[in-house]
């Protein structure tokens, strides 16, 4: 089945198996390996990406379901000059990571939290990130990172609007 998906501002057209998961397509066809696969059952959130402005766990979405969609992965967040997205910068500054396995999904989930609530309380951050697991940090620095990103302003809850390259 042929799909056309805009990934990180670049339109891609590929033939995919109807049962291919978005996570596998992003990693295998696109080479975007920040999308981690930890469980294949939406339990861990390591595969979280943004599809048409909404965070989704790409291990339970078929690539065919995103035909015509705009998908943003961690690789698509930094600016063309390498400037980090406000959430990435906050995770770095607040040490919101340890091993890094959950970090790509956690960063994208945090963007979703901030898109829904630009000034969340600690409890709201924890509730918003509930479907994303971290086995290393204890979440304290992650919550601080999301709070710091919120202070950066409304762009923290947005993914870059890259020009579609054809």
N, C-alpha and C positions, 0 to 999 in steps of 0.2 A: 504494500500500500504506500502511495506517495504522500508525503507530508511536507508542508512549508511552514517553518517555525522561525521566528525572529529570536535569536539567542544573543543576548548582550549587544543588541543593536545591529547584528548581522543576520540577514535572512539566509536560511539554509533550506534546501529542498533535498530530501533523501527518501529512498525506499526503505520502509521499516516493516518488520513482521507485525501483524496486527496485535500480537500479545507482548510486544517489547515495551518494557517500562521506561518512563521518561528518564529515570535515574541512569539506566543502562545506556540509553541513547546519548545522554549528555556526556557520560564518561567514555563510552566506546566509539561513537561516531564523531562526537565533537571534540574529544580530548580534554574535556573540562573536569578534571579529576578532583576539584575541591568539593564536588557533590559526592559525599561519602555514603556508602551503603553499610549500615550497621545491623539492620534487622529484617528488612523486607516486609515489615508488618505495621508500619507507622508508629512503632513504640518508642523509637529513640530520637527521631528528628534530625539525624545527621545529614539526611538528604534534602532538607528543606530548601526550596527555591521560591522565587516570586513568579507567578504566572498571571499576566494581565492585572498586576497590582495586588494580587492576593498571595499570601504565603501558602504553599502546599508541600506536602511530603511526596517527593517525586518517586518514591519506591512503590506507591500504590496508584499512580496515575499512568495511563498508557500514553506513549508518545503520540499515538494517533488522536488522542483526546485533545492534544494541544495544537493540532493543525490550525494554522492561522493566528496563533497566540504569540504574545511577547513574553519571553522567558528571561529572567535575570538570575545569574548564578553569582557566587562570590567573585569570580574573575571579572564580572562586569560592573563591579561597584566603584573601583578606583577611577579617578579622572584620567584623561589621556596623558596628562603630565605626571601621572603616578600619585597624585594627591589622594590620600585615603578618604573614603566616605566617612562622615562623622561617626557612625557606629563603629567602623573598623578602627578609627583613630582612638575612640574611647576605650575599646577593648584592649588596645595596645597600651594606652596610658594607665588604665586601671588594672592591668594584669588579669584580664578576664579570660584567661586561657592557661592551660597547663600542657597537656599532651597535644592539643590542637585538633583531635579527631572530631569533636562536636562543634568546633568553632565556626566553620562555614555555615552550618545549619542554624547555629545559635545566633550568629550575626544577622542572618536573613530573617529569622523569627523575631529578633529584637526590632528590626525595621518594621515588621508587621505590627508589633505591639505599639510602636511609636506612631505608626500611621493611624491606628485606631484611637490612641490616647497620647497626645504629644507631651503630657505632663503627668505620667503615672506615679502613683505611690509605690513604695517598695513591694507592698502586697500585690498591687496590680501588675507589676513587672513579673513577680514570681508566678502569679496566676496566668499571665499571658505567655510565659515560657514553659508552662507546665508540660507540654507534650515534647519537649526537647530535653534529653537527658545528658548530664555531664557526670562522669564517674570520677573526676579528679578534683574539681575545684571547691565543692561545697556551695557553689552559687553566689557567695557573698560578693566576690569581685565582679561577677557577671552582672549582678543587680546594680552595683556601683557604676559599671560601664554603661548600662542602659540609662541610668539616671544622668550620668555625665553627657551622654549623647543627647538626651532630651534638652539639656541646657544649651546645646549648640544651635537649637532652633528647629523650625519646621522641616528643614531639609533632611533631618535625621530619619524621618519616617517615609522618605521617598527614595525610589531607585532612580538612577540617572536616566534621563531621556536622551539616549544616544540616537544619532542619525542612523536610519536604516541604510545599510550599504548593500547595493545590488550588484 
